[in-house]
Amino acid sequence: MGECLKITVYYDLAKYPHVKLERDKALAFISLVVKKHGATRDLEEAERYIKAFDEFYGVVWRKSNGYIIVPKDSKDTVTGRVVVHKIRLLIENGVKVVELILDRRVSRDLIESCLRDLGYSEIEYAFTNS
């Protein structure tokens, strides 16, 4: 039997879903979203920030506690095609981790489908106060 990977998708008070993944899995998640949803500027920019993790990590921690607001195309915003609202770059126990804060309008089905394709068989949803 294969390994059972678990993940929790957290919703903050503003109902933005948060997905925390290791750097390489975050890049794979973005690629899957592009395949299923189509490319948008926010996805391209998020991928660029994640690929250049080391370059951005030090700068964003000094300025904004690790958060980067991802540039978006205004047309995508109006039509509801934006996926990534912002990202947070972290290092936990020596592992590069990316927290993707997704747009509120991203469907739970899209999130779950991409996570399942990454090998997560147990996906939980929870609310957080932060």
NORLIN-V308986 format. One record per pair of residues at least 6 apart in sequence whose C-alpha atoms are under 6 Angstrom apart, sorted by the first residue. I is the first residue (numbers start at 1). J is the second residue. If there is no record, write none. Layout:
# NORLIN-V308986
((I J) (I J))
This chain:
# NORLIN-V308986
((5 120) (5 121) (6 120) (6 122) (6 123) (7 123) (8 123) (8 124) (8 125) (9 18) (9 19) (9 125) (10 17) (10 18) (10 125) (10 126) (10 127) (11 17) (11 127) (12 127) (12 128) (12 130) (16 102) (16 103) (16 104) (17 101) (17 102) (18 100) (18 101) (19 99) (19 100) (20 98) (20 99) (21 97) (21 98) (22 96) (22 97) (23 96) (23 97) (23 98) (32 114) (41 72) (41 73) (42 70) (42 71) (42 72) (42 84) (60 66) (66 88) (66 89) (67 87) (67 88) (68 86) (68 87) (69 86) (70 86) (76 82) (83 102) (83 103) (84 102) (84 103) (85 101) (85 102) (85 103) (86 101) (87 99) (87 100) (87 101) (88 98) (88 99) (89 98) (90 97) (91 97))
